[in-house]
Amino acid sequence: MTSPRQRLLGAIARRPILGHLSLVLPGGLWLLVFFVAPMLVMLAASVMPRGTYGGVEPGFTLEHYQRFLDPLYLQVLWRTLLWALAATAGCLLLGYPLAWVIARSRFRNLLLFLVVLPFWTSFLVRTFAIIFLLRDTGLVNTTLLSLGIIREPLALLYTPFAVLLGLVFGFLPFMVLPIYASLEKIDPAMEEAAEVLGARPLTRFFTVTLPLSFPGVLAGSLLVFVPALGSFLTSDLLGGAKQVMIGNLVQNQFTVARNWPFGSAASFVLMAIVLLAAMLTMRRRAS
């Protein structure tokens, strides 16, 4: 006698399509309920008039997308793009050497543990830690004053430098891990062959190591660029009201201004930029 569970598994095994659907259905339902449905609601809200006391009213309009073309909001978008690109470049400059050292080290497990260790604490706590470092009475200014390098505290907090530092500090592991995965797969014999053929260390890097690890560079850049675009906590805490990113704009429209249609429209503009960046990255990897 076979149990109902065994009969069900046997039926699935005889029909591969049912087996595939049983694997796809749970994740597909999750994405449908918690991703697709909210996106459709936001899309509908972005083309509806704003209610008198917040919310939306029945109707159709594109004024919220037209409003985003105002120079004020385009300046916020441009600033966000620049900071996201700068954060990506900073993570790449710091993350690639670190990933290379980890891939060549005998203590790679310990070093990888140290890289992912910040994820064990809240992003908010890590951001406040930067505030304690950069404020007028923080560790940086206190150390510089005690060494006699400066005579009065430097204005480090609530500046573009503080925002960029927070973005790089927060997203650096997302750059290190993909690059490390690519570097670890490189056969050392290829670099040794280039050395035997007379290639200098710099030449070996640009002709062998960098091209073979380029997929990791692309993946890490995308993993840093996308969340940096939508970040609002870093610029809010480290930049104050003077350093506004598009994430702060969207948050403000949904909370303080209660302009849900414009907030939805701004979110979809940001999503379009993210999709464009992802498509360009995938096309680059395919080529």
C-alpha positions as CSV (number, residue, x, y, z in Angstrom):
1,M,0.0,0.0,0.0
2,T,1.3,3.4,-0.9
3,S,0.5,6.5,1.0
4,P,-1.2,9.6,-0.5
5,R,2.0,11.5,-0.3
6,Q,3.9,8.8,-2.3
7,R,1.1,8.7,-4.9
8,L,1.3,12.5,-5.3
9,L,5.1,12.4,-5.7
10,G,4.8,9.6,-8.2
11,A,2.3,11.6,-10.2
12,I,4.6,14.6,-10.2
13,A,7.5,12.5,-11.3
14,R,5.5,11.1,-14.2
15,R,4.5,14.7,-15.3
16,P,7.5,17.0,-15.3
17,I,5.4,20.0,-15.9
18,L,3.6,19.5,-12.6
19,G,6.9,19.2,-10.9
20,H,8.2,22.5,-12.4
21,L,4.9,24.3,-11.4
22,S,5.2,23.0,-7.9
23,L,8.6,24.6,-7.6
24,V,7.7,27.9,-9.2
25,L,4.3,28.4,-7.7
26,P,5.2,29.4,-4.1
27,G,7.8,31.9,-5.2
28,G,5.6,33.2,-8.0
29,L,2.7,33.7,-5.6
30,W,5.0,35.5,-3.2
31,L,6.2,37.9,-5.9
32,L,2.7,38.4,-7.2
33,V,1.2,39.4,-3.9
34,F,4.1,41.4,-2.4
35,F,5.8,42.9,-5.5
36,V,3.6,42.9,-8.6
37,A,0.3,43.9,-6.8
38,P,1.9,46.9,-4.9
39,M,3.6,48.0,-8.1
40,L,0.3,48.0,-9.9
41,V,-1.3,50.0,-7.1
42,M,1.5,52.6,-7.2
43,L,1.3,52.7,-11.0
44,A,-2.4,53.4,-10.8
45,A,-1.9,56.1,-8.1
46,S,0.8,57.8,-10.2
47,V,-1.7,58.6,-13.0
48,M,-4.6,59.7,-10.7
49,P,-5.3,63.2,-9.3
50,R,-4.3,64.0,-5.8
51,G,-7.1,64.1,-3.2
52,T,-7.9,67.3,-1.4
53,Y,-6.7,65.9,2.0
54,G,-4.2,63.4,0.6
55,G,-4.6,60.1,-1.1
56,V,-6.0,59.9,-4.6
57,E,-9.2,60.6,-6.5
58,P,-10.7,58.9,-9.5
59,G,-9.4,60.1,-12.8
60,F,-6.5,60.1,-15.1
61,T,-3.6,62.6,-15.4
62,L,0.0,62.8,-16.3
63,E,0.7,66.0,-14.4
64,H,2.7,64.2,-11.7
65,Y,5.2,62.9,-14.3
66,Q,5.3,66.4,-15.9
67,R,5.9,68.0,-12.5
68,F,9.0,65.8,-12.1
69,L,10.5,67.6,-15.1
70,D,10.7,70.8,-13.0
71,P,14.4,71.9,-12.7
72,L,14.2,71.5,-8.9
73,Y,13.4,67.8,-9.1
74,L,15.7,67.2,-12.0
75,Q,18.5,68.7,-9.9
76,V,17.7,66.2,-7.1
77,L,17.7,63.3,-9.6
78,W,21.1,64.5,-11.0
79,R,22.6,64.8,-7.5
80,T,21.4,61.3,-6.7
81,L,22.9,59.8,-9.9
82,L,26.2,61.5,-9.2
83,W,26.4,60.3,-5.7
84,A,25.4,56.8,-6.6
85,L,28.1,56.7,-9.3
86,A,30.6,58.2,-6.9
87,A,29.7,55.7,-4.2
88,T,30.1,52.9,-6.8
89,A,33.5,54.2,-7.9
90,G,34.6,54.5,-4.3
91,C,33.5,51.0,-3.4
92,L,35.3,49.7,-6.5
93,L,38.5,51.4,-5.7
94,L,38.4,50.1,-2.1
95,G,36.7,46.8,-2.7
96,Y,38.8,45.4,-5.6
97,P,42.2,45.5,-3.7
98,L,40.4,44.1,-0.6
99,A,38.8,41.3,-2.6
100,W,42.2,40.5,-4.3
101,V,43.9,40.2,-0.9
102,I,41.2,38.0,0.4
103,A,41.3,35.7,-2.6
104,R,45.1,35.3,-2.3
105,S,45.2,35.1,1.5
106,R,45.5,31.9,3.6
107,F,43.1,33.5,6.1
108,R,40.3,34.1,3.6
109,N,37.6,32.7,5.8
110,L,38.5,35.1,8.6
111,L,38.7,38.0,6.2
112,L,35.4,37.2,4.7
113,F,33.9,37.0,8.1
114,L,35.2,40.5,8.8
115,V,33.7,41.8,5.5
116,V,30.2,40.5,6.3
117,L,30.4,41.3,10.1
118,P,28.8,44.8,9.6
119,F,25.6,43.0,8.4
120,W,25.2,41.7,11.9
121,T,24.3,45.2,13.1
122,S,21.6,47.5,12.0
123,F,22.3,49.9,9.2
124,L,20.9,52.7,11.4
125,V,23.4,51.9,14.1
126,R,26.3,51.9,11.6
127,T,25.1,55.3,10.3
128,F,25.0,56.7,13.8
129,A,28.5,55.4,14.4
130,I,29.7,57.6,11.5
131,I,27.9,60.6,13.1
132,F,29.9,60.0,16.3
133,L,33.1,59.9,14.2
134,L,32.5,63.0,12.1
135,R,30.8,65.4,14.5
136,D,32.6,68.4,15.9
137,T,33.5,66.5,19.1
138,G,33.9,63.2,17.4
139,L,36.9,61.0,17.1
140,V,38.3,62.5,13.9
141,N,38.2,66.1,15.0
142,T,39.4,65.2,18.5
143,T,42.4,63.3,17.2
144,L,43.4,66.0,14.7
145,L,43.1,68.7,17.5
146,S,45.2,66.7,19.9
147,L,47.9,66.2,17.3
148,G,47.9,69.9,16.5
149,I,47.1,69.4,12.9
150,I,44.0,71.7,13.1
151,R,43.1,74.5,15.5
152,E,39.4,74.3,15.3
153,P,37.0,71.4,14.4
154,L,36.4,70.7,10.8
155,A,32.9,70.8,9.4
156,L,32.7,67.1,8.3
157,L,29.1,66.3,9.2
158,Y,26.1,67.3,7.1
159,T,28.3,67.6,4.0
160,P,28.4,65.7,0.7
161,F,31.6,64.1,2.0
162,A,29.7,62.6,4.9
163,V,26.9,61.3,2.6
164,L,29.4,59.7,0.3
165,L,31.4,58.2,3.2
166,G,28.2,56.7,4.5
167,L,27.2,55.2,1.2
168,V,30.6,53.7,0.6
169,F,30.8,52.3,4.2
170,G,27.3,50.9,3.9
171,F,27.6,49.2,0.5
172,L,31.2,48.2,0.4
173,P,30.6,44.5,1.1
174,F,28.2,44.3,-1.9
175,M,31.3,45.1,-4.1
176,V,33.8,42.9,-2.3
177,L,31.9,39.7,-2.4
178,P,31.1,39.4,-6.1
179,I,34.7,40.4,-7.1
180,Y,36.1,37.9,-4.6
181,A,33.9,35.2,-6.2
182,S,35.3,36.0,-9.6
183,L,38.9,36.3,-8.5
184,E,38.7,33.0,-6.6
185,K,37.8,31.2,-9.9
186,I,40.8,32.4,-11.8
187,D,43.3,29.6,-12.3
188,P,46.7,30.8,-10.9
189,A,48.4,29.0,-13.8
190,M,47.2,31.6,-16.2
191,E,48.9,34.4,-14.2
192,E,52.0,32.2,-13.9
193,A,52.0,31.7,-17.7
194,A,51.8,35.4,-18.3
195,E,54.7,35.9,-15.9
196,V,56.8,33.3,-17.7
197,L,56.1,35.0,-21.0
198,G,57.6,38.2,-19.6
199,A,54.6,40.2,-18.5
200,R,55.2,42.6,-15.7
201,P,52.8,42.7,-12.7
202,L,50.8,45.6,-14.0
203,T,50.6,44.1,-17.4
204,R,49.4,40.7,-15.9
205,F,46.7,42.5,-14.0
206,F,45.3,44.4,-17.0
207,T,45.6,41.5,-19.5
208,V,44.7,38.5,-17.3
209,T,43.3,39.3,-13.8
210,L,41.0,42.2,-14.6
211,P,39.3,40.8,-17.7
212,L,38.6,37.5,-16.0
213,S,37.2,39.2,-12.9
214,F,35.2,41.7,-14.9
215,P,31.9,39.9,-14.4
216,G,32.3,40.3,-10.7
217,V,33.1,44.0,-11.1
218,L,29.9,44.4,-13.1
219,A,27.8,42.5,-10.6
220,G,29.3,44.4,-7.7
221,S,28.8,47.8,-9.4
222,L,25.1,47.0,-10.0
223,L,24.6,45.8,-6.4
224,V,26.1,49.1,-5.1
225,F,24.6,51.5,-7.7
226,V,21.0,50.3,-7.3
227,P,20.6,50.6,-3.5
228,A,22.6,53.8,-3.5
229,L,20.1,55.3,-5.9
230,G,17.2,54.6,-3.5
231,S,19.0,55.4,-0.3
232,F,17.4,58.0,1.9
233,L,18.5,57.2,5.5
234,T,22.2,58.0,4.8
235,S,21.5,61.4,3.2
236,D,18.9,62.2,5.8
237,L,21.2,61.5,8.8
238,L,24.6,62.4,7.5
239,G,23.6,65.2,5.1
240,G,20.8,66.9,7.0
241,A,18.2,68.8,5.2
242,K,20.8,70.3,2.9
243,Q,21.7,67.0,1.0
244,V,18.4,65.7,-0.5
245,M,18.4,62.6,-2.7
246,I,15.5,61.2,-4.6
247,G,14.8,58.7,-1.9
248,N,14.2,61.6,0.5
249,L,11.9,63.1,-2.0
250,V,9.8,60.0,-2.3
251,Q,9.7,59.5,1.5
252,N,8.6,63.1,2.0
253,Q,5.8,62.9,-0.5
254,F,4.4,59.8,1.1
255,T,4.7,61.0,4.7
256,V,4.9,64.8,5.2
257,A,3.4,66.2,2.0
258,R,0.8,63.3,1.6
259,N,1.1,63.6,-2.1
260,W,0.9,59.9,-3.0
261,P,0.5,60.3,-6.8
262,F,3.7,62.4,-7.1
263,G,5.6,60.1,-4.8
264,S,4.5,57.2,-6.9
265,A,5.5,58.9,-10.1
266,A,9.0,59.8,-8.7
267,S,9.3,56.1,-7.6
268,F,8.6,54.9,-11.1
269,V,11.1,57.3,-12.6
270,L,13.7,55.9,-10.2
271,M,12.6,52.4,-11.1
272,A,13.0,53.2,-14.8
273,I,16.6,54.3,-14.2
274,V,17.3,51.1,-12.2
275,L,15.9,48.9,-15.0
276,L,18.0,50.8,-17.5
277,A,21.2,50.2,-15.5
278,A,20.3,46.5,-15.1
279,M,19.7,46.1,-18.8
280,L,23.0,47.8,-19.7
281,T,24.8,45.6,-17.2
282,M,23.3,42.4,-18.6
283,R,24.0,43.4,-22.2
284,R,27.6,44.2,-21.2
285,R,27.9,40.8,-19.5
286,A,26.4,39.0,-22.6
287,S,28.9,40.7,-24.9
